[in-house]
Amino acid sequence: MLRFEFLQNLPAETPSRLKIFALEKARADQSIFTNLLSRLGLMGAFSGFRLKNDGGWTTAESKDARVSINQRSGAFRFWTRLNDRELPRTPFSIDEPRLAPIARNFLKRTGLAPIPVEQLKVSKIAYLRMQTKPVMGKATSPRILDAGVIFGREVEGVPVSGPGGYMMINVGPDESVLAGTKVWRQLGKPLGMADVLRPDYAIKELSRRLRLQKIDRPVRVLKAEFCYFERGENDEQNYLEPTYAFVYEYETKNRFPYKSALVIPAIQGSRQNWDPPKRFTSTSVV
């Protein structure tokens, strides 16, 4: 029998009406790269650069740096010290409260912040660690290679969630910026206001859709959010609309753990196709 255990509940109240937005079309042409390389201070390293395309990404690369822009989403990634990224010469000892100011100062200096840096809110700090183990030896203690300062996004006072809607700056042990990722689509013109469906509608719709999948066992809802939903770096998206987003897991009939996500429009007459490729597995959530 289908039963829910909610580890996170939807908010009891949501706005009654919210704006719907068109999103700017993604670009990955040479002028965008020239602007980005100039802001990062990399024009000298990329003198006479050529662009290559692979898997939906357009990339410019030098001996020690790389910049890539996704043709579908407009997301970008950059790496500024490829050759020494994995082997920091000094232990990572930066106190966590210092990380956000380092990231904000970099964004202010380069002009890469999508909003004024003072308005950027840290949603998470993620550490990249490395551990080695010889075939016949003892594993070394894990080392921190960098700290990823992740800034989240809000639109109309509502959080943006999903695999997009963030900017991450990777800070190295010497307080330099080693890399960054931006999945933060530019808002176009508002397309009007829409009435927001209540949270109880979303719960009923979640139940209905899982029943249609013949799921008749206990389900743990790990995340339940009211948000504007932004897709990931490899996905095209034309509109930004309010949604209810759920991440859930259950045990299959063969006793294997299964984890997935479901996005339910929070308005009637949604313009968006809400059946994007799943990026969730039984062991991790993107």
C-alpha contacts under 8 A as a table, 3 or more apart, distances in Angstrom:
res1	aa1	res2	aa2	distance
1	M	216	D	4.42
1	M	217	R	4.89
1	M	218	P	6.96
2	L	211	R	7.61
2	L	215	I	6.53
2	L	216	D	4.35
2	L	217	R	4.55
2	L	218	P	5.40
2	L	219	V	7.01
3	R	216	D	7.89
3	R	217	R	6.41
3	R	218	P	4.61
3	R	219	V	5.98
4	F	218	P	5.94
4	F	219	V	4.97
4	F	220	R	5.89
4	F	221	V	6.86
5	E	218	P	7.45
5	E	219	V	6.22
5	E	220	R	4.75
5	E	221	V	5.99
6	F	9	N	6.07
6	F	220	R	6.01
6	F	221	V	4.76
6	F	222	L	6.58
6	F	223	K	7.84
6	F	224	A	7.93
7	L	220	R	7.13
7	L	221	V	5.91
7	L	222	L	5.23
7	L	223	K	6.84
8	Q	221	V	7.02
8	Q	222	L	6.18
8	Q	223	K	5.35
8	Q	224	A	5.62
9	N	223	K	7.55
9	N	224	A	5.60
9	N	225	E	7.58
10	L	199	P	6.69
10	L	224	A	5.36
10	L	225	E	5.59
10	L	226	F	6.56
11	P	14	T	6.78
11	P	199	P	7.46
11	P	225	E	7.62
11	P	226	F	7.18
12	A	199	P	7.17
13	E	198	R	7.84
13	E	199	P	7.61
14	T	196	V	7.67
14	T	198	R	7.08
14	T	199	P	7.62
14	T	226	F	7.73
15	P	18	L	6.84
15	P	196	V	6.79
16	S	195	D	5.90
16	S	196	V	5.25
16	S	197	L	7.80
17	R	193	M	6.34
17	R	194	A	5.41
17	R	195	D	4.51
17	R	196	V	5.32
18	L	156	E	7.67
18	L	193	M	5.41
18	L	194	A	5.60
18	L	195	D	6.79
18	L	196	V	6.89
18	L	242	P	7.50
19	K	156	E	7.78
19	K	190	P	6.49
19	K	191	L	7.12
19	K	192	G	5.70
19	K	193	M	4.43
19	K	194	A	6.33
19	K	241	E	7.66
20	I	190	P	5.77
20	I	191	L	5.34
20	I	192	G	5.83
20	I	193	M	6.11
20	I	194	A	6.99
20	I	239	Y	7.35
20	I	240	L	6.14
20	I	241	E	5.31
20	I	242	P	7.68
21	F	187	L	6.53
21	F	188	G	6.24
21	F	189	K	5.96
21	F	190	P	4.40
21	F	191	L	5.43
21	F	192	G	7.73
21	F	239	Y	5.66
21	F	240	L	5.16
21	F	241	E	6.79
22	A	187	L	6.39
22	A	188	G	4.87
22	A	189	K	5.70
22	A	190	P	6.30
22	A	191	L	6.60
22	A	238	N	5.99
22	A	239	Y	4.55
22	A	240	L	6.35
23	L	185	R	6.72
23	L	186	Q	5.93
23	L	187	L	4.76
23	L	188	G	4.68
23	L	189	K	7.62
23	L	237	Q	7.26
23	L	238	N	5.15
23	L	239	Y	5.31
23	L	240	L	6.72
24	E	185	R	7.18
24	E	186	Q	5.54
24	E	187	L	6.00
24	E	188	G	5.17
24	E	238	N	7.40
25	K	74	G	7.90
25	K	238	N	7.43
26	A	70	N	7.96
26	A	71	Q	6.23
26	A	72	R	6.04
26	A	73	S	5.54
26	A	74	G	4.45
27	R	32	I	7.29
27	R	71	Q	6.21
27	R	74	G	5.85
28	A	32	I	6.17
28	A	33	F	7.24
28	A	58	T	6.56
28	A	69	I	5.83
28	A	70	N	6.81
28	A	71	Q	5.63
28	A	74	G	6.85
29	D	32	I	5.52
29	D	33	F	6.67
30	Q	33	F	5.05
30	Q	34	T	6.12
30	Q	51	L	7.75
31	S	34	T	5.02
31	S	35	N	6.23
32	I	35	N	5.25
32	I	36	L	6.19
33	F	36	L	5.01
33	F	37	L	5.93
33	F	60	A	7.90
33	F	67	V	7.99
34	T	37	L	5.28
34	T	38	S	6.06
34	T	43	M	7.55
35	N	38	S	5.19
35	N	39	R	6.28
36	L	39	R	5.19
36	L	40	L	6.25
37	L	40	L	5.08
37	L	41	G	6.10
37	L	42	L	5.03
37	L	43	M	5.42
37	L	46	F	7.83
37	L	67	V	7.87
38	S	41	G	5.08
38	S	42	L	6.03
38	S	43	M	5.47
39	R	42	L	7.72
39	R	110	T	4.93
39	R	111	G	6.72
39	R	112	L	7.35
40	L	110	T	5.99
41	G	44	G	7.66
42	L	45	A	5.31
42	L	46	F	6.28
43	M	46	F	5.06
43	M	47	S	5.91
44	G	47	S	5.26
45	A	62	S	6.33
45	A	65	A	7.75
46	F	49	F	5.05
46	F	60	A	7.68
46	F	61	E	7.16
46	F	62	S	5.90
49	F	60	A	6.45
49	F	61	E	7.51
49	F	62	S	7.92
50	R	60	A	6.19
51	L	58	T	6.32
51	L	59	T	5.48
51	L	60	A	5.06
52	K	58	T	5.59
52	K	59	T	5.34
52	K	60	A	6.73
53	N	56	G	6.71
53	N	57	W	5.63
53	N	58	T	4.50
53	N	59	T	6.37
54	D	57	W	5.33
54	D	58	T	6.57
54	D	59	T	7.97
56	G	70	N	5.85
56	G	71	Q	5.59
56	G	72	R	6.90
56	G	234	N	7.35
57	W	68	S	6.20
57	W	69	I	5.56
57	W	70	N	4.37
57	W	71	Q	5.86
58	T	68	S	5.49
58	T	69	I	5.31
58	T	70	N	6.25
58	T	71	Q	6.87
59	T	66	R	7.10
59	T	67	V	5.68
59	T	68	S	4.22
59	T	69	I	6.50
60	A	66	R	5.87
60	A	67	V	5.40
60	A	68	S	6.45
61	E	64	D	7.79
61	E	65	A	5.86
61	E	66	R	4.31
61	E	67	V	6.40
62	S	65	A	5.26
62	S	66	R	6.28
64	D	80	T	6.58
64	D	81	R	5.47
64	D	82	L	4.99
64	D	83	N	5.89
65	A	78	F	7.47
65	A	79	W	5.36
65	A	80	T	4.58
65	A	81	R	5.86
65	A	82	L	5.83
66	R	78	F	5.60
66	R	79	W	5.23
66	R	80	T	6.74
66	R	82	L	7.83
67	V	76	F	7.27
67	V	77	R	5.81
67	V	78	F	4.36
67	V	79	W	6.55
68	S	76	F	5.49
68	S	77	R	5.28
68	S	78	F	6.39
69	I	74	G	6.02
69	I	75	A	5.66
69	I	76	F	4.28
69	I	77	R	6.59
70	N	73	S	5.68
70	N	74	G	5.03
70	N	75	A	5.28
70	N	76	F	6.25
70	N	233	E	6.87
70	N	234	N	6.70
71	Q	74	G	5.78
72	R	233	E	7.91
72	R	234	N	6.34
72	R	235	D	5.87
72	R	236	E	4.73
72	R	237	Q	7.93
73	S	183	V	7.68
73	S	185	R	7.16
73	S	232	G	7.68
73	S	233	E	5.71
73	S	234	N	6.16
73	S	235	D	5.66
73	S	236	E	5.06
73	S	237	Q	6.83
74	G	183	V	7.47
74	G	185	R	6.90
74	G	233	E	7.59
75	A	181	T	7.46
75	A	182	K	5.48
75	A	183	V	4.64
75	A	184	W	6.87
75	A	185	R	7.45
75	A	233	E	5.47
76	F	181	T	5.78
76	F	182	K	5.40
76	F	183	V	6.94
77	R	179	A	7.34
77	R	180	G	5.60
77	R	181	T	4.40
77	R	182	K	6.52
78	F	179	A	5.26
78	F	180	G	5.37
78	F	181	T	6.68
79	W	82	L	6.28
79	W	178	L	5.84
79	W	179	A	4.21
79	W	180	G	6.78
80	T	177	V	7.57
80	T	178	L	5.32
80	T	179	A	5.97
81	R	84	D	6.00
81	R	85	R	5.84
81	R	178	L	5.86
81	R	179	A	7.88
82	L	85	R	5.38
83	N	86	E	7.74
84	D	87	L	5.52
84	D	88	P	6.71
85	R	88	P	6.57
85	R	145	L	7.45
85	R	178	L	7.15
86	E	145	L	6.50
87	L	145	L	7.39
88	P	91	P	7.15
88	P	145	L	6.48
88	P	172	G	7.71
88	P	173	P	6.80
90	T	173	P	6.31
90	T	174	D	7.29
91	P	143	R	7.58
91	P	144	I	7.52
91	P	173	P	6.36
92	F	143	R	7.76
92	F	144	I	5.92
92	F	145	L	7.08
92	F	146	D	7.45
92	F	172	G	7.48
92	F	173	P	4.50
92	F	174	D	7.81
93	S	173	P	6.73
94	I	98	R	6.77
94	I	99	L	7.14
94	I	173	P	6.90
94	I	175	E	7.68
95	D	98	R	5.62
95	D	99	L	7.06
96	E	99	L	5.40
96	E	100	A	7.80
97	P	100	A	6.61
97	P	101	P	7.85
98	R	101	P	5.73
98	R	102	I	6.52
99	L	102	I	5.24
99	L	103	A	6.35
99	L	147	A	7.81
99	L	149	V	6.91
99	L	171	V	7.32
100	A	103	A	5.09
100	A	104	R	6.02
100	A	122	V	7.24
100	A	149	V	6.36
101	P	104	R	4.97
101	P	105	N	5.93
102	I	105	N	5.24
102	I	106	F	6.34
102	I	171	V	7.71
102	I	175	E	7.12
103	A	106	F	5.20
103	A	107	L	6.30
103	A	149	V	6.89
103	A	169	I	5.96
103	A	170	N	7.87
103	A	171	V	7.25
103	A	177	V	7.61
104	R	107	L	5.06
104	R	108	K	6.06
104	R	117	V	5.83
104	R	118	E	7.83
105	N	108	K	5.08
105	N	109	R	6.05
106	F	109	R	5.15
106	F	110	T	6.14
106	F	177	V	7.52
107	L	110	T	5.26
107	L	111	G	5.62
107	L	112	L	5.23
107	L	113	A	5.28
107	L	117	V	7.00
108	K	111	G	5.15
108	K	112	L	7.05
108	K	113	A	6.75
108	K	117	V	6.36
113	A	116	P	6.55
113	A	117	V	6.22
114	P	184	W	7.55
115	I	119	Q	6.84
115	I	120	L	7.11
116	P	119	Q	5.58
116	P	120	L	7.02
117	V	120	L	5.25
120	L	151	F	6.06
120	L	152	G	7.14
120	L	153	R	7.58
121	K	151	F	5.39
121	K	152	G	5.92
121	K	153	R	7.52
122	V	125	I	7.62
122	V	149	V	6.95
122	V	150	I	5.77
122	V	151	F	4.44
122	V	152	G	6.21
123	S	150	I	5.80
123	S	151	F	5.44
123	S	152	G	5.35
124	K	149	V	6.49
124	K	150	I	5.26
124	K	151	F	7.20
125	I	147	A	6.59
125	I	148	G	5.52
125	I	149	V	4.78
125	I	150	I	5.90
126	A	147	A	5.74
126	A	148	G	4.95
126	A	149	V	6.72
126	A	150	I	7.63
127	Y	144	I	6.49
127	Y	145	L	7.47
127	Y	146	D	5.92
127	Y	147	A	4.46
127	Y	148	G	6.00
128	L	144	I	5.73
128	L	145	L	5.46
128	L	146	D	5.40
128	L	147	A	6.28
128	L	148	G	7.58
129	R	142	P	6.07
129	R	143	R	5.26
129	R	144	I	4.36
129	R	145	L	5.57
129	R	146	D	7.51
130	M	142	P	5.43
130	M	143	R	5.19
130	M	144	I	6.47
130	M	145	L	6.84
131	Q	139	A	7.00
131	Q	140	T	5.85
131	Q	141	S	6.24
131	Q	142	P	4.56
131	Q	143	R	6.37
132	T	139	A	5.67
132	T	140	T	5.58
132	T	142	P	7.86
133	K	137	G	6.28
133	K	138	K	5.81
133	K	139	A	4.08
133	K	140	T	6.23
134	P	137	G	4.75
134	P	138	K	6.64
134	P	139	A	6.97
144	I	147	A	7.62
145	L	172	G	6.59
145	L	173	P	7.11
146	D	170	N	6.05
146	D	171	V	5.41
146	D	172	G	4.61
146	D	173	P	6.46
147	A	170	N	5.42
147	A	171	V	5.23
147	A	172	G	6.71
148	G	168	M	5.90
148	G	169	I	5.46
148	G	170	N	4.26
148	G	171	V	6.36
149	V	168	M	5.33
149	V	169	I	5.23
149	V	170	N	6.29
149	V	171	V	7.58
150	I	166	Y	6.61
150	I	167	M	5.68
150	I	168	M	4.27
150	I	169	I	6.67
151	F	166	Y	5.54
151	F	167	M	5.22
151	F	168	M	6.20
152	G	159	P	7.86
152	G	160	V	7.36
152	G	165	G	6.39
152	G	166	Y	4.74
152	G	167	M	6.84
153	R	159	P	6.05
153	R	160	V	5.39
153	R	161	S	7.97
153	R	165	G	5.69
153	R	166	Y	6.03
154	E	157	G	5.68
154	E	158	V	5.28
154	E	159	P	4.30
154	E	160	V	5.34
155	V	158	V	5.30
155	V	159	P	6.42
155	V	160	V	6.79
155	V	228	Y	7.37
158	V	226	F	7.96
158	V	227	C	5.92
158	V	228	Y	6.75
159	P	226	F	7.84
159	P	227	C	5.28
159	P	228	Y	6.37
160	V	165	G	5.71
160	V	227	C	5.38
160	V	228	Y	4.65
160	V	229	F	5.63
160	V	230	E	6.54
161	S	164	G	6.75
161	S	165	G	6.21
161	S	225	E	7.96
161	S	227	C	5.93
161	S	228	Y	6.27
161	S	229	F	5.10
161	S	230	E	6.11
162	G	165	G	7.03
162	G	229	F	5.52
162	G	230	E	5.40
162	G	231	R	5.94
162	G	232	G	7.27
162	G	245	A	7.83
163	P	230	E	6.65
163	P	231	R	5.46
163	P	232	G	4.53
163	P	233	E	7.65
163	P	286	V	6.11
164	G	183	V	5.19
164	G	184	W	6.57
164	G	229	F	7.88
164	G	230	E	4.87
164	G	231	R	4.97
164	G	232	G	4.53
164	G	233	E	6.59
165	G	183	V	5.59
165	G	184	W	4.83
165	G	185	R	7.34
165	G	229	F	7.93
165	G	230	E	5.61
165	G	231	R	7.72
166	Y	182	K	6.23
166	Y	183	V	5.54
166	Y	184	W	5.80
167	M	180	G	7.49
167	M	181	T	5.71
167	M	182	K	4.37
167	M	183	V	6.21
167	M	184	W	6.94
168	M	180	G	5.43
168	M	181	T	5.15
168	M	182	K	6.43
169	I	177	V	6.94
169	I	178	L	7.94
169	I	179	A	6.20
169	I	180	G	4.43
169	I	181	T	6.69
170	N	177	V	5.74
170	N	178	L	5.62
170	N	179	A	5.10
170	N	180	G	5.71
171	V	175	E	5.78
171	V	176	S	5.73
171	V	177	V	4.64
171	V	178	L	5.94
171	V	179	A	7.54
172	G	175	E	5.27
172	G	176	S	5.41
172	G	177	V	6.09
172	G	178	L	6.10
173	P	176	S	7.38
177	V	180	G	7.90
183	V	232	G	6.98
183	V	233	E	5.87
194	A	267	I	6.49
194	A	268	Q	7.89
195	D	267	I	6.12
195	D	268	Q	7.65
196	V	242	P	7.77
196	V	266	A	5.55
196	V	267	I	5.13
197	L	201	Y	6.55
197	L	202	A	7.77
197	L	266	A	5.12
197	L	267	I	5.62
197	L	268	Q	7.69
198	R	201	Y	5.53
198	R	202	A	7.05
198	R	266	A	7.62
199	P	202	A	5.14
199	P	203	I	6.55
199	P	244	Y	7.94
200	D	203	I	5.15
200	D	204	K	6.29
201	Y	204	K	5.22
201	Y	205	E	6.11
202	A	205	E	5.00
202	A	206	L	6.02
202	A	244	Y	6.53
202	A	264	I	6.77
202	A	266	A	7.56
203	I	206	L	5.05
203	I	207	S	6.30
204	K	207	S	5.15
204	K	208	R	6.15
205	E	208	R	4.95
205	E	209	R	6.11
205	E	264	I	7.65
206	L	209	R	5.37
206	L	210	L	6.28
206	L	262	L	7.78
206	L	264	I	7.79
207	S	210	L	5.32
207	S	211	R	6.14
208	R	211	R	5.18
208	R	212	L	6.29
209	R	212	L	5.05
209	R	213	Q	6.54
210	L	213	Q	5.01
210	L	214	K	6.60
210	L	215	I	5.63
211	R	214	K	4.94
211	R	215	I	5.44
211	R	216	D	6.98
212	L	215	I	7.51
217	R	250	Y	7.43
217	R	251	E	7.81
218	P	250	Y	6.46
218	P	251	E	7.96
219	V	248	Y	6.67
219	V	249	E	5.83
219	V	250	Y	4.90
220	R	248	Y	5.50
220	R	249	E	5.34
220	R	250	Y	6.29
221	V	224	A	6.87
221	V	246	F	6.83
221	V	247	V	5.95
221	V	248	Y	4.24
221	V	249	E	6.58
222	L	246	F	7.47
222	L	247	V	5.49
222	L	248	Y	5.34
222	L	249	E	7.38
223	K	245	A	7.62
223	K	246	F	5.38
223	K	247	V	5.00
223	K	248	Y	6.99
224	A	244	Y	7.20
224	A	245	A	5.84
224	A	246	F	4.66
224	A	247	V	6.79
225	E	244	Y	5.61
225	E	245	A	5.19
225	E	246	F	6.52
226	F	242	P	7.31
226	F	243	T	5.94
226	F	244	Y	4.66
226	F	245	A	6.50
227	C	242	P	5.53
227	C	243	T	5.50
227	C	244	Y	6.31
227	C	245	A	7.33
228	Y	240	L	6.41
228	Y	241	E	5.46
228	Y	242	P	4.27
228	Y	243	T	5.81
229	F	240	L	6.75
229	F	241	E	6.66
229	F	242	P	6.53
229	F	243	T	6.24
229	F	245	A	7.73
230	E	237	Q	7.83
230	E	240	L	6.98
231	R	235	D	6.15
231	R	236	E	7.69
231	R	237	Q	6.91
232	G	235	D	5.61
235	D	276	P	7.85
237	Q	240	L	7.87
237	Q	272	Q	7.90
238	N	272	Q	7.38
239	Y	271	R	7.22
239	Y	272	Q	6.34
241	E	265	P	7.61
241	E	266	A	7.91
241	E	270	S	7.68
241	E	272	Q	7.88
242	P	265	P	6.56
242	P	266	A	5.48
242	P	267	I	7.04
243	T	263	V	6.61
243	T	264	I	5.60
243	T	265	P	4.42
243	T	266	A	4.38
243	T	267	I	7.45
244	Y	263	V	5.87
244	Y	264	I	5.12
244	Y	265	P	6.30
244	Y	266	A	6.04
245	A	261	A	7.35
245	A	262	L	5.91
245	A	263	V	4.51
245	A	264	I	6.28
246	F	261	A	5.54
246	F	262	L	5.26
246	F	263	V	6.40
247	V	259	K	7.34
247	V	260	S	5.88
247	V	261	A	4.37
247	V	262	L	6.57
248	Y	259	K	5.75
248	Y	260	S	5.71
248	Y	261	A	6.19
249	E	257	P	6.96
249	E	258	Y	5.41
249	E	259	K	4.20
249	E	260	S	6.38
250	Y	257	P	5.88
250	Y	258	Y	5.50
250	Y	259	K	6.72
251	E	254	N	7.75
251	E	255	R	5.29
251	E	256	F	5.42
251	E	257	P	4.58
251	E	258	Y	6.02
252	T	255	R	4.96
252	T	256	F	5.23
252	T	257	P	6.32
252	T	258	Y	6.71
253	K	256	F	7.42
257	P	282	S	5.81
258	Y	281	T	7.04
258	Y	282	S	4.75
259	K	280	F	6.48
259	K	281	T	5.71
259	K	282	S	4.85
259	K	283	T	7.58
260	S	278	K	7.50
260	S	280	F	5.37
260	S	281	T	6.70
260	S	282	S	7.76
261	A	278	K	7.51
261	A	280	F	6.94
263	V	274	W	6.74
264	I	274	W	7.58
265	P	268	Q	7.40
265	P	270	S	6.61
265	P	274	W	7.81
267	I	270	S	6.25
273	N	276	P	7.30
279	R	285	V	7.33
279	R	286	V	6.36
280	F	284	S	6.46
280	F	285	V	5.14
280	F	286	V	6.33
281	T	284	S	5.51
281	T	285	V	6.58
